Amino acid sequence: MNVEGEILIELYRSQGRVEKVAIRSSRPLQLTAVFEGKSVNELLRVVPMLYSVCATAQACAAAQACRQAMALNGDIRVEFAEKMLVDVETAREHLWRLLIDWSNYAEEPVDRPLVSSLSTLLPAAKSACFGEGGLFTLEPALSLDGERFESVIERLSKAAAEAVFSMPPAEWYAIDTAEMFDRWLDQTSTAPAKLLRRIRDRQTGRLADAGANPLPSIDPLALCRRLGDEDAEQFVATPDWMGARLETTSLTRMVSHPLLQNLSEHYGFGLMTRLTARLLELAAIPGRLSDQLEGLRGDRIDTGSSGSKTGVGEGLSEVEAARGRLIHRAVVEQGKIAKYQILAPTEWNFHPRGMVAKGLLSLPAVETSQLKAYADLFINTVDPCVGYRLEVV
C-alpha cells in the first residue's frame, strides 16, 4: 500500500474545449491522528519515515513545531542549520526533476550517474552540520564542519552549472530580461534549455496560464485558530484563506525576480514562466547557502527565523519545502501529542477549484495525446508531493 496516496485528475472535453476538470485525492490526510497519545520523541522518529518525499522538510517542520509547543528555547543556530538542510533538499529535488523529467520531455538521455550521485548530497550536508549525532530532535547539538558543507555547495553548483545552465548558477540568476534569456536558450544545449527553446519556438509558452495568487504570510495565531476549528479536517483537505484559493510553488517564491516579471509580460504565468521559476530557484540556492554558511560561522544570523508565537502547549512551524510551504501544528500535553496536523503545499495547489484546475481548464481541447502532453508538462511545473493519474474523458 502506498501510504502517501495519489491524485486523480480527469479532464472532460466538450465542443472543442476542456469543459470540466475534476481533481480527487486519496492522500491519507488524517494519518497524523495516529500520533495522538504518542510521545513527542516517537513522533519525531516516525515522521521522516512516513513521508519519503521532502522527508527533511517534514522532519524540520515537526521538530520546530514540537520544540515550540514544549517551550524549548533552543539554539537559534540549530534551526538555522536545519533550514539550510531543507535548501539542500530543495536543490536536489529540483535537479532530479530537471535531469529526469525535463530530459524525457526534451527527448534527451538521462544522465543516470549524475542523478545517482545526487543522493549523497543530503547525507553529506547533515553530517557537516550535526556530525554523527541526532538531528531533528528536541535538543540536537550543532557540530558544524564548514569545509565539508562548502564541498556540498560546490557539488550542487557544479551539477547545476554543467547539466542545466552551462554557466555558474549565480551568473544565470543574474539574467533579468527576456532578450538575455532568449540568447541563453539559443546558445545552450542542456536538456532544460532544449525543452524551453522548444516551448518558445512552438509558441506554447502561454499555455496553462493560471495567473499567480501567492499564499501570503498568515498570522500564526489566526492559522492555529483555523486549524482548531470543528471543520479543520475539511480545511486541511481543501484549504483556502479568506475565501481565496491560493498557490505556493517555486513561482510564488520567485515571482518578484526581474526575469519572471519580464517573461510574464510575454507568456503570462503559463508554461514558460512557471518552468523558468524552478530554474531561478535552483540557481539561487548555492549562493544563498554560501551566505548562510558564512553567517552561521560568524554568528551573524537572522533571529527572525525563530518560531512563531502561539498558544500554551501549541506549536506551529512553516517551512519552505521544494514544492511549497509546509505547515505543521502540534498540541502537546504532558509530553504527549494531543493533536497533530500537517497542511502540505499539495492541498493548496491541487485544490479541486484551485490553481492547477484553473490552468488545466484553460488548455486547448486538441487530440487526446497532445492534450495529455500539455497537461503533464503543466502538472510537472507544479510537482505534487505524490504520484498522479491523468485521464482525458
KEKOL-28712 format. One line per field, with one value per residue: residue number from 1; residue in one letter; z, x, y of N, C-alpha, C in turn. Coordinates in steps of 0.001 Angstrom, whole numbers, m for minus. Each point is the difference from the previous one (the first is absolute). Layout:
num <- [NUM	...]
residu <- [a	...]
n_zz <- [Z	...]
n_xx <- [X	...]
n_yy <- [Y	...]
ca_zz <- [Z	...]
ca_xx <- [X	...]
ca_yy <- [Y	...]
c_zz <- [Z	...]
c_xx <- [X	...]
c_yy <- [Y	...]
END
This chain:
num <- [1	2	3	4	5	6	7	8	9	10	11	12	13	14	15	16	17	18	19	20	21	22	23	24	25	26	27	28	29	30	31	32	33	34	35	36	37	38	39	40	41	42	43	44	45	46	47	48	49	50	51	52	53	54	55	56	57	58	59	60	61	62	63	64	65	66	67	68	69	70	71	72	73	74	75	76	77	78	79	80	81	82	83	84	85	86	87	88	89	90	91	92	93	94	95	96	97	98	99	100	101	102	103	104	105	106	107	108	109	110	111	112	113	114	115	116	117	118	119	120	121	122	123	124	125	126	127	128	129	130	131	132	133	134	135	136	137	138	139	140	141	142	143	144	145	146	147	148	149	150	151	152	153	154	155	156	157	158	159	160	161	162	163	164	165	166	167	168	169	170	171	172	173	174	175	176	177	178	179	180	181	182	183	184	185	186	187	188	189	190	191	192	193	194	195	196	197	198	199	200	201	202	203	204	205	206	207	208	209	210	211	212	213	214	215	216	217	218	219	220	221	222	223	224	225	226	227	228	229	230	231	232	233	234	235	236	237	238	239	240	241	242	243	244	245	246	247	248	249	250	251	252	253	254	255	256	257	258	259	260	261	262	263	264	265	266	267	268	269	270	271	272	273	274	275	276	277	278	279	280	281	282	283	284	285	286	287	288	289	290	291	292	293	294	295	296	297	298	299	300	301	302	303	304	305	306	307	308	309	310	311	312	313	314	315	316	317	318	319	320	321	322	323	324	325	326	327	328	329	330	331	332	333	334	335	336	337	338	339	340	341	342	343	344	345	346	347	348	349	350	351	352	353	354	355	356	357	358	359	360	361	362	363	364	365	366	367	368	369	370	371	372	373	374	375	376	377	378	379	380	381	382	383	384	385	386	387	388	389	390	391	392	393]
residu <- [m	n	v	e	g	e	i	l	i	e	l	y	r	s	q	g	r	v	e	k	v	a	i	r	s	s	r	p	l	q	l	t	a	v	f	e	g	k	s	v	n	e	l	l	r	v	v	p	m	l	y	s	v	c	a	t	a	q	a	c	a	a	a	q	a	c	r	q	a	m	a	l	n	g	d	i	r	v	e	f	a	e	k	m	l	v	d	v	e	t	a	r	e	h	l	w	r	l	l	i	d	w	s	n	y	a	e	e	p	v	d	r	p	l	v	s	s	l	s	t	l	l	p	a	a	k	s	a	c	f	g	e	g	g	l	f	t	l	e	p	a	l	s	l	d	g	e	r	f	e	s	v	i	e	r	l	s	k	a	a	a	e	a	v	f	s	m	p	p	a	e	w	y	a	i	d	t	a	e	m	f	d	r	w	l	d	q	t	s	t	a	p	a	k	l	l	r	r	i	r	d	r	q	t	g	r	l	a	d	a	g	a	n	p	l	p	s	i	d	p	l	a	l	c	r	r	l	g	d	e	d	a	e	q	f	v	a	t	p	d	w	m	g	a	r	l	e	t	t	s	l	t	r	m	v	s	h	p	l	l	q	n	l	s	e	h	y	g	f	g	l	m	t	r	l	t	a	r	l	l	e	l	a	a	i	p	g	r	l	s	d	q	l	e	g	l	r	g	d	r	i	d	t	g	s	s	g	s	k	t	g	v	g	e	g	l	s	e	v	e	a	a	r	g	r	l	i	h	r	a	v	v	e	q	g	k	i	a	k	y	q	i	l	a	p	t	e	w	n	f	h	p	r	g	m	v	a	k	g	l	l	s	l	p	a	v	e	t	s	q	l	k	a	y	a	d	l	f	i	n	t	v	d	p	c	v	g	y	r	l	e	v	v]
n_zz <- [0	m825	1097	m1078	m533	m730	m1099	m141	m1239	m152	m1311	9	m1228	m544	m1231	m118	1240	956	177	490	1189	213	1202	162	1312	m9	120	850	m161	425	m754	114	m94	m710	m103	41	1138	m1108	329	353	770	260	114	649	580	30	237	88	725	476	m75	m1022	m484	m185	290	m524	m936	m161	86	m807	m738	73	m139	m917	m494	187	m414	m936	m266	121	m638	m933	687	m1066	m521	m232	267	879	276	86	641	742	m38	308	837	346	m24	645	790	94	112	860	596	m79	399	887	244	51	711	659	608	223	336	676	506	194	326	1178	m150	965	668	m116	m369	m686	m499	m177	m497	m443	69	m215	m691	233	m85	m1046	m393	275	m515	m997	240	52	m817	905	606	875	m943	m60	1127	1255	228	m1315	m187	m292	m1052	m255	m1171	51	52	803	652	m29	269	878	394	19	580	791	230	139	697	657	163	201	801	531	568	m53	1240	793	959	693	m1038	17	1325	m520	m784	m531	m1258	m715	m363	1220	436	m1035	277	1284	m305	m818	1099	573	272	1236	612	1145	m530	m393	1197	650	m740	190	1273	10	m690	808	624	914	82	m660	m388	479	m496	1237	m502	914	929	401	675	688	673	797	730	728	808	m1090	m448	1201	75	m1258	345	920	m1128	121	m998	945	80	m179	921	695	m310	199	259	638	m342	902	m290	83	m1208	751	m342	164	m821	m817	m781	1018	174	m1308	257	991	m425	m400	m92	1132	537	m594	377	1152	m442	m265	1129	652	741	m1298	m886	m881	521	79	m1157	m467	705	m423	m1224	151	529	m930	m898	778	50	m923	m602	123	m344	m948	m253	7	m705	m710	m85	m261	m845	m401	291	m1332	803	m783	1185	m1045	m259	1264	860	m510	490	833	177	1273	m75	m792	m1065	m745	m971	m729	m913	m696	m340	m647	462	1016	596	931	524	1179	608	1172	628	1011	623	1018	m984	m138	m1180	200	m881	m1212	m720	m1244	m360	m1033	m763	m58	1246	130	m571	580	548	196	582	203	203	385	675	430	195	514	652	13	101	m1204	m401	m187	m947	420	m855	m829	289	m13	m1111	m425	336	m483	m1021	m73	184	m886	m544	424	m518	m49	1281	m776	m353	m1303	m241	m1292	m35	m1305	326]
n_xx <- [855	m365	743	629	m647	m1002	200	m1317	429	m1239	239	m1037	m97	m337	m447	1080	m436	877	m1053	699	499	211	262	431	72	895	590	621	m747	m810	1026	84	m1236	793	401	m1308	472	713	1206	480	831	m1086	m727	1003	m65	m1327	m177	1345	m438	m1013	773	22	m997	1118	606	1015	m759	m532	1214	434	m1097	91	1322	m121	m1046	644	1135	m696	m675	1241	m84	611	607	135	1070	m148	1283	m582	m1027	957	798	m1076	m257	1289	m234	m1059	830	861	m989	m356	1288	144	m1149	373	1210	m550	m911	984	761	m1103	m932	791	932	m951	m450	1303	m357	574	1173	m416	637	m94	1281	m303	m1104	695	947	m1137	m187	1287	m614	m1209	327	708	m1073	m779	912	52	m1300	m236	1014	332	m240	m1002	m915	m638	667	m393	1162	79	1187	170	526	194	76	454	1183	m539	m591	1139	476	m1020	238	1280	m373	m833	900	906	m855	m425	1260	386	m989	m2	932	962	m127	766	m644	955	759	m525	101	1120	m419	m275	247	m1118	640	483	m1232	m496	950	m298	m1276	347	707	m1039	705	m143	m455	204	1149	216	m438	619	1052	m291	m230	1113	726	m632	387	499	798	m1083	164	m1194	m318	422	725	131	m403	1132	286	m671	740	m288	m728	1044	m394	m180	1168	529	m639	408	1194	m455	m520	m1311	62	942	m607	m1136	404	491	m1167	m717	1222	m505	229	m911	m343	1303	51	1023	1160	742	859	878	m1063	m774	1013	m8	m1275	727	587	901	678	m535	261	1182	247	m519	744	859	56	m349	m808	302	112	302	m882	m890	361	46	m1122	m143	362	m774	m925	216	m3	m1028	m211	913	m323	m1281	302	755	m964	m874	855	280	m1302	m120	1001	m529	m969	m143	m994	m1054	m102	m355	920	37	m477	m1214	m633	m300	m1069	m322	1105	115	321	461	333	732	125	848	m780	510	m1116	480	m857	747	m1191	609	m1017	565	m852	748	m373	721	651	m1322	m135	m631	679	m41	400	m129	338	m107	1038	m2	m470	909	1051	m357	m375	m1140	15	1201	1266	260	m1146	306	1264	m444	m885	1139	364	577	m1217	1321	560	m448	854	m365	m1278	204	674	m901	m995	667	349	m1251	m498	942	m483	m1088	39	m1025	m320	m995	m162	m218	m1294	253	m1287	m142	m1124]
n_yy <- [m1216	947	184	455	m1063	490	709	m24	241	449	m48	809	m525	1162	m201	m744	m246	267	m743	m1024	340	m1295	448	m1237	35	m987	1210	m818	1076	m994	m363	1319	m460	m804	1264	165	485	190	m414	1173	m666	m721	1100	587	m1172	38	1308	51	m1033	740	1087	m819	761	702	m1155	684	520	m1219	m549	952	m73	m1323	18	929	m674	m1155	523	609	m1132	m454	1171	m715	902	m783	m535	1309	m243	m807	831	891	m867	m257	1296	58	m1006	719	1042	m778	m393	1273	335	m991	337	1274	m332	m791	941	876	m822	m302	738	1062	m875	m657	1131	230	m1247	278	m656	m796	932	m1318	2	1103	m538	m1110	776	547	m1321	266	967	m456	m1297	441	687	m1038	m808	894	m90	m1298	m232	m905	1147	m13	77	1149	204	m212	m583	146	m543	1273	m614	1297	m638	1241	m607	m904	1001	656	m1211	m19	1240	m323	m1137	656	946	m953	m764	1081	382	m1248	m381	1229	753	m883	366	730	m661	621	m366	m1219	28	517	m1001	1177	m354	108	1111	225	m257	686	877	m131	78	974	284	m602	m1097	487	m1095	668	408	m1241	m396	956	m321	m1266	278	727	m889	m833	1094	m832	1051	435	m1245	m327	1177	m298	991	934	m844	594	m1097	915	839	m1015	795	m421	977	760	m440	156	1150	242	m428	834	492	m97	860	m140	m1178	670	865	m1019	m554	1113	439	1042	1252	360	m1258	267	m549	m372	505	m1104	601	m534	6	m362	m849	m202	239	486	m1112	883	m1146	m446	1175	m89	m1254	421	1014	m997	m709	1116	m754	m180	m983	948	819	m984	m502	1234	86	m1248	397	1060	m785	m913	969	327	m1318	m304	1140	m333	m1240	540	875	m1011	m700	1070	169	m1296	53	1143	m909	135	m345	m147	565	749	m935	446	m917	m173	1071	m997	m790	m83	m721	1045	m680	998	m804	841	m940	745	m1026	m1035	m536	721	814	m553	m300	1	m577	255	m799	405	m1120	429	601	m8	m559	1156	754	m574	1062	m419	1218	m824	363	m1321	151	956	m583	m1168	1139	m651	1212	m513	333	m1245	m58	1211	m392	m1139	725	693	m1292	41	m287	m110	m755	m1181	m538	971	m153	m1313	199	881	m815	m1038	755	452	m1213	m300	1114	m640	m1223	m865	m126	m406	m1250	88	m102	75	326	m230	604]
ca_zz <- [0	m44	1125	m370	m874	m1321	m467	m1276	m724	m1181	m879	m800	m1180	m666	m989	m313	1125	1261	644	1435	593	1301	726	1205	689	955	1017	1345	725	1428	525	1172	1217	665	951	1223	1129	m77	505	m1008	m589	m942	m1198	m735	m600	m1047	m1086	m1243	m630	m630	m1156	m736	m800	870	1375	827	309	949	1296	486	452	1193	1135	410	595	1314	925	353	870	1307	491	45	m652	m332	m744	m1276	m1044	m395	m953	m1207	m714	m495	m1214	m1056	m502	m854	m1272	m737	m496	m1087	m1180	m501	m617	m1280	m939	m421	m956	m1232	m658	m397	m704	m1097	m1056	m735	m806	m1090	m748	196	939	1411	536	1179	1038	718	817	1138	890	788	1207	1132	397	1254	1114	220	623	1380	763	144	977	1289	239	45	1023	m457	m473	m2	1289	827	365	m728	216	m1240	m73	m1362	m727	m1107	m1236	m576	m572	m1227	m1080	m449	m836	m1249	m812	m515	m1006	m1172	m696	m644	m1073	m1125	m550	m175	m406	m806	602	1444	334	355	m1247	m630	814	m326	m1223	472	m1079	m956	m1069	516	142	m1338	m438	708	m613	m1328	92	1011	m493	1056	m170	362	m1021	m1196	251	m13	m1372	m760	415	m613	m1453	m351	481	1007	1295	745	365	1413	802	1126	802	1172	1206	1004	1400	720	1389	795	1438	582	893	m837	m639	1044	277	m1115	97	1164	m214	m139	m1374	m343	m939	m1344	m334	m361	m1278	m1084	681	m596	1045	m228	m1207	m1197	m254	m160	m562	616	m916	m369	m669	961	749	m886	m894	m64	m755	m1245	m1175	m9	m309	m1432	m737	173	m983	m1282	92	1157	954	m630	99	m51	1227	1122	m100	273	1445	665	m292	814	1396	56	m178	1186	1232	415	566	1288	964	347	911	1267	667	573	1140	1088	518	709	898	m557	m567	193	1043	m418	m515	1113	m10	163	1275	m55	1324	925	m389	m1430	m856	m1432	m796	m1432	m679	m1460	m569	m1452	m737	550	1448	805	1306	1028	1281	1075	1329	904	1396	856	m798	m982	m1087	127	m1341	m962	m1340	m1049	m1155	m1020	m1186	m992	186	m543	m1449	m694	446	m1140	m794	185	m1099	m1003	m716	m875	m1119	m874	m655	m1080	m1100	m1204	m64	m1190	90	1354	361	121	1210	1138	50	567	1398	770	159	955	1337	433	463	1368	649	1250	903	m211	m1392	m466	m1218	m846	m942	m865	m225]
ca_xx <- [m855	700	m505	m132	m1137	228	m979	m643	m391	m794	m345	m1189	m51	m1292	m101	1291	708	m50	m1207	m5	1166	m295	1210	m324	1209	m98	1028	m551	304	m243	997	651	m741	674	976	m634	299	1390	964	560	1176	m465	m435	1158	690	m802	m399	777	m158	m1319	m79	1245	275	312	51	756	m909	m990	652	309	m1249	m457	867	m165	m1333	m15	801	m777	m1098	561	686	1445	700	1308	987	m536	914	m449	m1099	570	671	m1019	m605	1008	m140	m1190	422	749	m1001	m729	870	70	m1284	m78	928	m568	m1087	583	822	m807	m1233	226	738	m980	m824	838	445	1436	331	151	1348	m250	1035	m150	m1208	328	951	m686	m582	925	150	m662	734	1249	m329	m414	1205	795	m647	m294	884	m700	m1035	m1380	m497	m1450	m483	m388	1161	1190	1223	646	1428	202	1262	m211	635	m813	m1214	432	130	m1367	m400	755	m571	m1279	259	610	m1029	m917	710	306	m1147	m1174	198	1218	697	m237	m1387	m151	m41	m1306	m993	81	m761	m1198	m886	m380	1004	1128	m483	m50	1372	436	m681	564	1415	194	m439	m458	m1390	m955	m7	m663	m1434	m540	105	m1090	m1238	4	m105	m1331	m948	m877	411	m1116	m975	m260	191	m936	248	853	m698	862	m364	723	346	m1230	247	14	m1133	m1191	92	m253	m1444	m695	284	m709	m1436	m671	138	1426	341	m353	955	1269	m179	m237	197	m39	180	m911	m751	857	757	1317	1073	1315	880	1204	m389	m408	1185	911	m808	495	1256	m216	m195	m1375	m862	150	m604	m1454	m560	m34	m625	m874	573	m148	1066	1346	295	34	1191	1163	47	765	1414	448	166	1202	1176	185	291	1410	440	m666	627	1323	m236	m481	1128	838	m725	46	1384	311	m1112	m750	m1202	m1235	m811	m1400	m382	m402	m1383	m1054	m684	m1296	m543	740	m59	m308	1101	m276	1206	m206	1265	m101	528	203	m1252	m801	37	m438	m406	m293	m522	64	m514	667	m442	790	969	m673	m674	m1457	m525	1072	m542	935	m618	1051	m230	m825	m1420	m255	197	m895	m1371	m891	m300	1160	865	210	m1266	m180	927	m428	m1248	305	714	m808	m469	533	m152	255	1415	575	m555	672	1376	m46	m421	1106	1071	m473	m20	1398	486	m495	678	m618	857	m296	m292	m1332	m517	m679	m913	m764	m1297]
ca_yy <- [1216	1278	774	1407	191	575	976	m324	1215	m343	1114	m275	872	157	1072	596	592	m743	527	m261	m669	m606	m394	m767	m444	m1116	196	m254	1230	m176	m937	595	m362	m1132	520	452	m873	m433	966	897	m646	m1017	710	503	m1146	m640	907	m82	m1311	m54	897	m221	1182	1150	m498	948	1111	m510	m170	1339	619	m713	322	1394	138	m646	815	1182	m425	m348	1201	m229	1108	m549	775	461	m462	m1338	131	594	m1090	m930	560	m149	m1370	m1	596	m1029	m946	661	0	m1384	m334	702	m624	m1282	227	532	m1006	m1161	360	942	m714	m811	907	512	m1188	m96	m1082	367	m232	m836	134	1265	m122	m861	670	1023	m591	111	1398	323	m603	737	1278	m268	m324	1226	882	m628	m1129	m1287	97	73	1283	104	m467	1142	805	m458	775	404	m315	483	m158	923	m452	m1085	579	686	m986	m289	1133	m92	m1086	497	1023	m641	m772	936	703	m875	m725	863	1390	210	1148	m21	356	1412	771	m219	698	1429	268	703	444	m1041	m33	m780	m1367	m584	m276	m1213	m1141	m279	m350	m1041	m1308	m895	m421	1059	1052	m533	m51	1359	509	m626	660	1330	m58	m519	1000	m608	508	603	m1024	m286	1206	m3	1181	m200	451	m629	m153	1049	m270	m28	116	m1353	m209	m180	m1309	m1001	6	m667	m1438	m505	43	m1291	m491	49	m1076	471	1051	m642	m713	965	1274	1330	1007	1125	m324	m50	m1229	583	m829	69	m721	750	1246	1024	440	713	835	1378	82	765	m846	m501	1132	252	m1112	5	922	m712	m1328	m106	m957	m1302	m994	548	730	m938	m843	841	268	m1070	235	1128	m422	m825	853	844	m736	m78	1271	205	m897	557	1122	m540	m654	1050	552	m973	m9	1234	336	1127	m606	757	m618	26	m1312	m844	m423	985	m40	m666	m235	m864	m1402	m75	425	82	248	172	m272	75	m1231	55	150	1073	201	m1135	485	m1006	492	m994	319	m942	17	m885	m727	m852	698	49	256	281	257	401	665	m109	840	m700	287	1340	76	m934	214	m318	1198	849	440	m1051	m172	1164	m115	m1095	393	946	m659	m269	m1385	m648	m1458	m490	m136	1334	588	m637	490	1351	m85	m599	978	999	m595	m107	1299	151	m1121	m440	m779	m1414	m338	385	m609	983	m635	895	m647]
c_zz <- [0	1066	m377	m972	m1363	m307	m1353	m615	m1277	m768	m871	m1138	m564	m935	m144	1144	1201	821	1518	400	1363	632	1296	599	916	1061	1396	944	1500	623	1269	1304	742	1020	1335	1114	13	598	m1141	m679	m1000	m1299	m835	m651	m1233	m1203	m1258	m693	m716	m1304	m762	m858	941	1472	915	389	1007	1393	635	561	1279	1221	492	606	1411	1020	463	955	1409	602	202	m784	m286	m743	m1357	m1151	m493	m1044	m1310	m849	m568	m1284	m1159	m608	m892	m1358	m843	m592	m1177	m1283	m602	m705	m1356	m1029	m477	m1054	m1338	m772	m501	m854	m1196	m1125	m831	m883	m1212	m885	m12	977	1423	459	1303	1055	800	907	1256	1002	895	1302	1212	507	1389	1199	310	690	1462	880	238	1045	1395	312	m55	1059	m600	m490	m139	1235	824	320	m705	268	m1348	74	m1413	m498	m1283	m1305	m656	m609	m1276	m1163	m532	m932	m1355	m914	m595	m1155	m1280	m800	m746	m1180	m1228	m660	m337	m684	m998	423	1509	335	315	m1241	m680	760	m319	m1320	397	m1091	m928	m1123	422	120	m1357	m523	684	m619	m1311	70	890	m452	1112	m225	446	m1044	m1258	180	m79	m1394	m859	333	m632	m1492	m469	504	950	1403	830	453	1511	896	1078	863	1139	1195	1205	1383	808	1349	829	1475	649	925	m786	m658	1014	344	m1106	66	1218	m138	m181	m1398	m462	m1002	m1432	m449	m435	m1371	m1175	569	m880	1131	m353	m1319	m1258	m83	m508	m469	804	m778	m175	m640	1018	833	m848	m823	m107	m762	m1331	m1229	m52	m300	m1504	m819	116	m960	m1360	60	1089	1053	m491	123	73	1312	1179	m32	343	1490	732	m263	859	1447	163	m85	1247	1186	342	635	1354	1076	425	979	1375	783	643	1208	1205	624	862	968	m460	m706	410	1038	m321	m555	1102	m10	258	1372	m176	1431	843	m414	m1470	m801	m1453	m731	m1463	m673	m1503	m600	m1525	m746	568	1520	734	1418	921	1240	1007	1257	931	1417	775	m817	m1049	m1060	215	m1361	m915	m1379	m937	m1155	m1067	m1209	m1042	126	m436	m1527	m781	607	m1192	m859	85	m1252	m1077	m814	m989	m1221	m978	m763	m1186	m1198	m1204	m69	m1312	154	1292	367	182	1254	1241	149	607	1493	880	259	999	1425	537	483	1446	887	1319	833	m198	m1493	m383	m1239	m755	m1026	m788	m401	m1226]
c_xx <- [873	m588	m221	m1140	384	m1094	m532	m495	m717	m352	m1186	m72	m1410	78	1314	714	m28	m1119	57	1295	m411	1305	m426	1294	m305	1087	m612	293	m230	954	649	m740	672	1022	m625	191	1424	913	503	1191	m389	m462	1196	787	m733	m246	857	m88	m1338	m47	1323	378	175	14	749	m870	m1055	604	315	m1250	m501	815	m262	m1378	m24	838	m790	m1132	481	813	1489	694	1435	894	m581	884	m404	m1106	481	668	m1015	m637	1002	m83	m1237	332	793	m981	m768	826	87	m1295	m148	918	m528	m1082	550	742	m811	m1192	258	795	m948	m884	780	532	1522	296	182	1413	m137	1100	m130	m1225	295	902	m674	m563	913	146	m575	659	1303	m264	m408	1206	845	m588	m108	890	m770	m1092	m1388	m341	m1503	m584	m361	1177	1258	1187	641	1492	459	1413	m151	596	m802	m1280	327	93	m1372	m482	710	m552	m1340	219	546	m1042	m954	662	153	m1246	m1187	342	1130	741	m208	m1429	m195	m58	m1351	m1090	m35	m688	m1328	m890	m314	1022	1224	m369	m34	1400	532	m648	667	1434	269	m619	m424	m1470	m999	m75	m717	m1511	m612	64	m1127	m1336	m92	m287	m1353	m1119	m1044	305	m1118	m1019	m83	291	m1079	152	961	m694	718	m640	785	497	m1274	359	m82	m1179	m1289	5	m250	m1492	m762	211	m667	m1505	m588	164	1462	389	m312	961	1331	m104	m150	137	m266	243	m823	m744	825	717	1381	1023	1273	945	1305	m368	m368	1178	904	m706	522	1322	m251	m237	m1433	m981	9	m678	m1518	m674	m138	m887	m1057	674	m256	1250	1390	384	134	1235	1257	132	792	1489	545	217	1236	1251	303	568	1489	516	m629	617	1373	m138	m444	1139	910	m675	54	1393	288	m1078	m741	m1232	m1218	m863	m1485	m463	m473	m1500	m994	m644	m1387	m489	876	m190	m256	1193	m401	1298	m378	1356	m234	720	62	m1292	m913	61	m648	m265	m307	m542	5	m634	511	m516	776	929	m587	m685	m1513	m658	1172	m619	1118	m807	1084	m308	m893	m1469	m368	1	m980	m1402	m927	m365	1153	799	180	m1273	m219	906	m415	m1261	254	668	m910	m364	420	m134	645	1475	657	m503	668	1424	62	m314	1112	1102	m410	8	1426	546	m419	570	m661	962	m172	m213	m1410	m352	m779	m841	m752	m1279	m668]
c_yy <- [1241	912	1460	253	555	1016	m458	1294	m422	1270	m422	1006	64	1186	772	686	m954	623	m126	m688	m527	m469	m683	m536	m1179	104	m178	1163	m128	m1013	532	m323	m1155	497	379	m1020	m520	1083	870	m651	m1074	654	439	m1129	m514	908	m133	m1355	m114	772	m69	1202	1192	m397	957	1187	m432	m124	1347	665	m652	393	1423	245	m580	777	1215	m357	m300	1140	m235	1106	m427	978	399	m450	m1383	100	615	m1089	m987	525	37	m1401	m121	613	m1001	m1014	594	1	m1398	m393	683	m655	m1347	204	508	m1086	m1185	440	906	m643	m850	879	520	m1113	m99	m1143	528	m357	m778	100	1296	m43	m809	720	1027	m552	113	1436	281	m689	736	1331	m187	m293	1241	947	m623	m1201	m1303	11	85	1390	m81	m695	1236	899	m518	917	308	m311	327	m264	813	m473	m1109	556	764	m978	m407	1109	m62	m1086	417	971	m608	m785	930	708	m880	m592	899	1317	236	1265	m101	432	1472	879	m163	752	1494	338	630	569	m1158	m110	m803	m1472	m702	m314	m1252	m1243	m404	m516	m1214	m1311	m958	m355	1070	1110	m474	m48	1396	623	m574	666	1388	m83	m526	897	m599	529	597	m1037	m158	1208	49	1239	m312	612	m602	m96	1034	m504	130	82	m1384	m275	m231	m1378	m1112	m61	m726	m1500	m625	12	m1395	m592	0	m1083	417	1084	m588	m669	959	1416	1206	981	1229	m196	m121	m1343	420	m1024	165	m911	776	1327	1077	488	884	1076	1427	127	723	m871	m529	1123	282	m1087	16	983	m664	m1239	m106	m871	m1418	m847	618	675	m952	m890	804	299	m1074	162	1133	m422	m877	864	827	m753	m82	1288	270	m889	515	1157	m497	m656	1033	646	m918	m55	1221	441	1246	m569	791	m691	53	m1323	m931	m221	1124	m157	m617	m186	m918	m1456	m221	521	m19	292	104	m110	73	m1199	118	325	1079	24	m1173	496	m1175	706	m1137	565	m1088	197	m1055	m901	m926	867	m74	205	298	138	421	590	124	870	m660	378	1415	m41	m866	11	m265	1199	990	246	m1063	m209	1149	m80	m1077	363	935	m667	m201	m1475	m643	m1511	m519	m32	1366	707	m578	504	1391	m63	m567	1022	1079	m545	m139	1329	256	m1096	m389	m843	m1502	m240	427	m823	1059	m735	1065	m722	621]
END
